[in-house]
């Protein structure tokens, strides 16, 4: 991971969680610095995959379709960018959460996002 492109450099990362594996996150979070607006946990691709996927909520369909806008990160890296995700990381596969308006909390998405 190159430090120049991302919002946090490796020396800024604190150990906020035990090793939980990797996740995928949008550049809008990791490069542009937006908070997590939507997160969901899908089936793991392998044993190191946490299953978590993070979006700012500002991504368009076109943006999401471009795989170059997403990167694999250690889950702890995303927790350092937005610690508001921490209380939710033990939720099960299939969980979909969106950030509550102007808050540091998330609520379950009842219908598809």
N, CA and C of each residue as an Amber inpcrd file, in Angstrom:
protein
   339
   0.8480000  -1.1760000   0.0000000   0.0000000   0.0000000   0.0000000
   0.8930000   1.2370000   0.0000000   0.7720000   2.0170000  -0.9910000
   1.5280000   3.2680000  -1.0800000   0.9270000   4.2970000  -0.1270000
   1.7720000   4.9780000   0.6190000   1.2880000   5.9610000   1.5820000
   0.8250000   7.2540000   0.9390000   1.3170000   7.5800000  -0.2440000
   1.0680000   8.8960000  -0.8240000  -0.3910000   9.1360000  -1.2070000
  -1.0860000   8.1210000  -1.6180000  -2.4350000   8.2660000  -2.1410000
  -3.5060000   8.2750000  -1.0420000  -3.2450000   7.6160000   0.0730000
  -4.2800000   7.3580000   1.0630000  -4.3280000   8.4000000   2.1710000
  -5.4960000   8.5660000   2.7580000  -5.7780000   9.6000000   3.7420000
  -4.9220000   9.4470000   5.0030000  -4.6470000   8.2140000   5.4130000
  -3.7920000   7.9620000   6.5680000  -2.5290000   7.2410000   6.1230000
  -1.4050000   7.6710000   6.6410000  -0.1610000   6.9550000   6.3550000
  -0.0050000   5.8330000   7.3820000   0.8150000   4.8630000   7.0710000
   0.9690000   3.7020000   7.9420000   1.4130000   4.0830000   9.3490000
   2.2070000   5.1380000   9.4880000   2.6710000   5.5260000  10.8230000
   1.5740000   6.2080000  11.6510000   0.4380000   6.4960000  11.0640000
  -0.6860000   7.0930000  11.7920000  -1.6780000   6.0480000  12.3120000
  -1.4720000   4.7990000  11.9520000  -2.4150000   3.7400000  12.2860000
  -2.1670000   3.2220000  13.7060000  -3.2540000   3.2070000  14.4840000
  -3.2020000   2.6800000  15.8480000  -3.9080000   1.3250000  15.8680000
  -3.4870000   0.4230000  16.7370000  -4.1610000  -0.8810000  16.8290000
  -5.4940000  -0.7580000  17.5820000  -6.5770000  -0.5460000  16.8690000
  -7.8880000  -0.3610000  17.4810000  -8.6500000  -1.6690000  17.6690000
  -8.3380000  -2.6540000  16.8410000  -9.0150000  -3.9470000  16.9230000
  -7.9950000  -5.0540000  16.8000000  -8.3910000  -6.2430000  17.2790000
  -7.5590000  -7.4180000  17.0470000  -7.5610000  -7.6970000  15.5480000
  -6.5990000  -8.4330000  15.0920000  -6.5310000  -8.7640000  13.6670000
  -7.8330000  -9.4250000  13.2400000  -8.5240000  -8.8270000  12.3110000
  -9.8060000  -9.3450000  11.8270000  -9.7870000  -9.6430000  10.3340000
  -8.6570000  -9.4720000   9.6840000  -8.5850000  -9.7450000   8.2630000
  -8.7590000  -8.5000000   7.4200000  -8.9400000  -8.7360000   6.1210000
  -9.0420000  -7.6140000   5.2060000 -10.5000000  -7.3110000   4.8730000
 -10.6990000  -6.1630000   4.2390000 -12.0060000  -5.7230000   3.7910000
 -11.7910000  -4.9740000   2.4850000 -12.8650000  -4.5710000   1.8500000
 -12.7810000  -3.7130000   0.6800000 -13.3940000  -2.3700000   1.0310000
 -12.7720000  -1.3080000   0.5530000 -13.2790000   0.0270000   0.8320000
 -13.1350000   0.9130000  -0.3960000 -14.0680000   1.8270000  -0.5280000
 -14.0970000   2.7890000  -1.6210000 -12.9990000   3.8350000  -1.4440000
 -12.4490000   4.2920000  -2.5650000 -11.4790000   5.3930000  -2.5300000
 -12.0910000   6.6540000  -1.9210000 -13.4050000   6.7710000  -1.9650000
 -14.0180000   7.9600000  -1.3720000 -13.7570000   8.0110000   0.1370000
 -13.5320000   6.8530000   0.7420000 -13.1850000   6.7810000   2.1620000
 -11.6700000   6.8610000   2.3340000 -10.9520000   6.0080000   1.6380000
  -9.5180000   5.8430000   1.8910000  -8.6360000   6.8990000   1.2460000
  -9.1090000   7.5180000   0.1770000  -8.3330000   8.5460000  -0.5190000
  -8.9150000   9.9390000  -0.2420000 -10.2410000  10.0560000  -0.3930000
 -10.8970000  11.3620000  -0.2710000 -11.2310000  11.7430000   1.1730000
 -11.2430000  10.7620000   2.0730000 -11.4480000  11.0600000   3.4840000
 -12.8820000  11.1600000   3.9670000 -13.8420000  10.6810000   3.1690000
 -15.2330000  10.6690000   3.6210000 -15.4210000   9.5860000   4.6740000
 -16.3790000   9.7810000   5.5650000 -16.7020000   8.7600000   6.5560000
 -17.4740000   7.6290000   5.8890000 -17.5120000   6.4940000   6.5640000
 -18.3050000   5.3670000   6.0920000 -19.7760000   5.7520000   6.1890000
 -20.4870000   5.6110000   5.0820000 -21.9120000   5.9110000   5.0620000
 -22.7560000   4.6600000   4.9510000 -22.1510000   3.6020000   4.4120000
 -22.8430000   2.3330000   4.2090000 -21.8210000   1.2220000   4.3460000
 -22.1850000   0.1810000   5.0570000 -21.2960000  -0.9710000   5.2080000
 -22.1350000  -2.2430000   5.1870000 -21.5920000  -3.2630000   4.5660000
 -22.2840000  -4.5500000   4.5750000 -21.2580000  -5.6600000   4.6810000
 -21.7310000  -6.7820000   5.2180000 -20.8530000  -7.9350000   5.3910000
 -21.3740000  -9.0610000   4.5260000 -20.5200000  -9.5100000   3.6200000
 -20.9040000 -10.6030000   2.7290000 -20.0790000 -11.8380000   3.0570000
 -20.3930000 -12.9280000   2.3910000 -19.6520000 -14.1620000   2.6130000
 -18.1760000 -13.9360000   2.2990000 -17.3150000 -14.5300000   3.0840000
 -15.8720000 -14.3670000   2.9120000 -15.3980000 -14.9840000   1.5930000
 -14.4240000 -14.3250000   0.9830000 -13.8080000 -14.8700000  -0.2270000
 -12.7690000 -15.9210000   0.1400000 -12.1530000 -15.7700000   1.3090000
 -11.1910000 -16.7250000   1.8330000 -11.0930000 -16.5050000   3.3400000
 -10.2640000 -17.2810000   4.0330000 -10.2500000 -17.2110000   5.4960000
  -9.6970000 -15.8940000   6.0470000  -8.9810000 -15.1240000   5.2330000
  -8.4560000 -13.8370000   5.6860000  -9.4200000 -12.6780000   5.4270000
 -10.4870000 -12.9320000   4.6940000 -11.4630000 -11.9030000   4.3520000
 -12.4480000 -11.7350000   5.5060000 -12.5990000 -10.5110000   5.9910000
 -13.5710000 -10.2410000   7.0560000 -15.0020000 -10.2710000   6.5130000
 -15.1350000 -10.0600000   5.2010000 -16.4510000  -9.9850000   4.5790000
 -17.0090000  -8.5690000   4.5390000 -16.3690000  -7.6310000   5.2380000
 -16.8820000  -6.2620000   5.2960000 -16.5340000  -5.4840000   4.0350000
 -17.5040000  -4.6870000   3.5760000 -17.3540000  -3.8060000   2.4250000
 -17.8440000  -2.4190000   2.8530000 -17.0400000  -1.3950000   2.5640000
 -17.3320000  -0.0550000   3.0530000 -17.4590000   0.9510000   1.9080000
 -18.4860000   1.7750000   1.9970000 -18.7710000   2.8160000   1.0100000
 -19.0450000   4.1220000   1.7520000 -18.7970000   5.2280000   1.1080000
 -19.1220000   6.5180000   1.7170000 -20.6190000   6.8000000   1.6150000
 -21.2550000   6.2130000   0.6270000 -22.6570000   6.5060000   0.3480000
 -22.8090000   7.5570000  -0.7450000 -21.6870000   8.1120000  -1.1830000
 -21.6990000   9.1250000  -2.2380000 -21.3890000   8.5310000  -3.6180000
 -21.0230000   7.2660000  -3.6490000 -20.6420000   6.6230000  -4.9070000
 -21.8490000   6.4710000  -5.8320000 -21.6420000   6.7530000  -7.0890000
 -22.6760000   6.5190000  -8.1030000 -22.5550000   5.0750000  -8.5840000
 -23.5450000   4.6130000  -9.3320000 -23.4760000   3.2650000  -9.8980000
 -22.2410000   3.1250000 -10.7880000 -21.9670000   4.1490000 -11.5930000
 -20.7930000   4.1250000 -12.4700000 -19.4980000   3.9970000 -11.6530000
 -19.4200000   4.7330000 -10.5730000 -18.2380000   4.7060000  -9.7050000
 -18.0260000   3.2920000  -9.1570000 -19.0920000   2.6850000  -8.6580000
 -19.0210000   1.3570000  -8.0560000 -18.6360000   0.2970000  -9.0900000
 -19.0850000   0.4800000 -10.3180000 -18.7800000  -0.4970000 -11.3670000
 -17.3050000  -0.5090000 -11.7440000 -16.5740000   0.5280000 -11.4210000
 -15.1410000   0.5940000 -11.7280000 -14.3530000  -0.0010000 -10.5700000
 -13.8310000  -1.1920000 -10.7660000 -13.1150000  -1.9020000  -9.6940000
 -11.8750000  -1.1560000  -9.2130000 -11.3830000  -0.2260000  -9.9770000
 -10.1990000   0.5400000  -9.5820000 -10.5030000   1.5680000  -8.4950000
 -11.7800000   1.7510000  -8.1650000 -12.1700000   2.6690000  -7.0970000
 -12.2340000   1.9840000  -5.7410000 -11.8860000   0.7090000  -5.6950000
 -11.9330000  -0.0610000  -4.4530000 -10.6050000  -0.7660000  -4.2500000
 -10.2440000  -0.9060000  -2.9890000  -8.9780000  -1.5490000  -2.6640000
  -9.1810000  -2.4060000  -1.4210000  -8.3580000  -3.4080000  -1.2950000
  -8.3560000  -4.2680000  -0.1410000  -7.5180000  -3.6000000   0.9620000
  -8.0520000  -3.5510000   2.1720000  -7.3600000  -2.9580000   3.3100000
  -7.5090000  -3.8450000   4.5230000  -6.5670000  -3.7380000   5.4400000
  -6.7350000  -4.3430000   6.7470000  -7.9210000  -3.6390000   7.4120000
  -8.7770000  -4.3970000   8.0590000  -9.9610000  -3.8300000   8.6950000
  -9.5910000  -2.7440000   9.7110000  -8.4700000  -2.9020000  10.3860000
  -8.0150000  -1.9120000  11.3630000  -7.7330000  -0.5570000  10.7050000
  -7.2850000  -0.5630000   9.4480000  -7.0230000   0.6960000   8.7370000
  -8.3220000   1.4960000   8.5960000  -9.4030000   0.8320000   8.1960000
 -10.6860000   1.5120000   8.0240000 -11.2170000   1.9700000   9.3820000
 -11.0110000   1.1840000  10.4180000 -11.4210000   1.5830000  11.7680000
 -10.6830000   2.8380000  12.2130000  -9.4610000   3.0130000  11.7810000
  -8.7050000   4.2230000  12.1110000  -9.2460000   5.4350000  11.3670000
  -9.7130000   5.2470000  10.1560000 -10.3070000   6.3540000   9.4000000
 -11.6440000   6.7490000  10.0180000 -12.4440000   5.7580000  10.3880000
 -13.7820000   6.0180000  10.9250000 -14.0790000   5.0680000  12.0850000
 -13.6720000   5.4390000  13.3020000 -13.8890000   4.5730000  14.4680000
 -15.3600000   4.2860000  14.7800000 -16.2790000   5.0150000  14.1750000
 -17.7080000   4.7660000  14.4090000 -18.1230000   3.3550000  13.9830000
 -17.3280000   2.6880000  13.1410000 -17.6780000   1.3400000  12.6940000
 -17.3880000   0.2850000  13.7620000 -16.5660000   0.5950000  14.7220000
 -16.0840000  -0.3970000  15.6960000 -17.1790000  -1.2110000  16.3820000
 -18.2490000  -0.6140000  16.8980000 -19.2550000  -1.4160000  17.6100000
 -20.0030000  -2.4260000  16.7340000 -19.8620000  -2.3350000  15.4380000
 -20.6590000  -3.1440000  14.5150000 -19.8790000  -4.2900000  13.8640000
 -18.5840000  -4.3560000  14.0840000 -17.7390000  -5.2760000  13.3290000
 -17.9510000  -6.7500000  13.6570000 -18.6270000  -7.0570000  14.7450000
 -18.8870000  -8.4650000  15.0860000 -20.2390000  -8.9450000  14.5560000
 -20.9340000  -8.0880000  13.8420000 -22.2360000  -8.4790000  13.3020000
 -22.0510000  -9.5420000  12.2090000 -23.0810000 -10.3220000  12.0180000
 -22.9720000 -11.5020000  11.1420000 -23.0420000 -11.1790000   9.6530000
 -22.6540000 -12.1710000   8.8700000 -22.7460000 -12.0970000   7.4110000
 -24.1880000 -11.7800000   7.0290000 -24.3590000 -10.9070000   6.0550000
 -25.6840000 -10.4870000   5.6080000 -26.1010000  -9.1570000   6.1950000
 -25.3460000  -8.6630000   7.1830000 -25.6550000  -7.3770000   7.8070000
 -25.4560000  -6.2430000   6.8090000 -26.4080000  -5.3130000   6.7610000
 -26.3000000  -4.0860000   5.9690000 -26.6200000  -2.9270000   6.8910000
 -25.7140000  -1.9700000   6.9710000 -25.8950000  -0.8270000   7.8630000
 -25.6580000   0.4720000   7.1150000 -26.4240000   1.4970000   7.4880000
 -26.1620000   2.8230000   6.9540000 -26.0450000   3.7980000   8.1180000
 -25.1970000   4.7980000   7.9120000 -24.9670000   5.7910000   8.9610000
 -26.2350000   6.6010000   9.1930000 -26.5360000   6.8090000  10.4640000
 -27.6500000   7.6760000  10.8300000 -27.2620000   9.1170000  10.5090000
 -28.2120000   9.9020000  10.0610000 -27.9490000  11.2880000   9.6570000
 -27.2580000  12.0660000  10.7750000 -26.1580000  12.7150000  10.4220000
 -25.4070000  13.5680000  11.3500000 -25.0730000  12.8680000  12.6620000
 -24.7240000  11.5870000  12.5990000 -24.4500000  10.8270000  13.8180000
 -23.2350000   9.9230000  13.6410000 -22.8060000   9.3750000  14.7480000
 -21.6990000   8.4130000  14.7510000 -22.2440000   7.0090000  14.9670000
 -23.4960000   6.7940000  14.6100000 -24.1390000   5.4950000  14.7660000
 -24.6630000   5.0170000  13.4160000 -24.9560000   3.7330000  13.3610000
 -25.4820000   3.1070000  12.1520000 -26.7640000   2.3730000  12.4880000
 -27.6290000   2.2170000  11.5060000 -28.8710000   1.4500000  11.6520000
 -28.9220000   0.4040000  10.5580000 -29.6050000  -0.6990000  10.8650000
 -29.7640000  -1.7550000   9.8710000 -30.5900000  -1.2620000   8.7030000
 -30.1890000  -1.6690000   7.5110000 -30.9350000  -1.3830000   6.2930000
 -31.9390000  -2.5170000   6.1550000 -33.2140000  -2.1600000   6.1100000
 -34.2470000  -3.1900000   6.0240000 -34.4740000  -3.6670000   4.5990000
 -34.2980000  -2.7660000   3.6390000 -34.4490000  -3.1210000   2.2260000
 -33.1100000  -2.9680000   1.5440000 -32.9530000  -3.5330000   0.3700000
 -31.6930000  -3.4150000  -0.3770000 -31.2800000  -1.9730000  -0.5770000
 -29.9950000  -1.7260000  -0.5130000 -29.4490000  -0.3740000  -0.6140000
 -29.3600000   0.0580000  -2.0180000
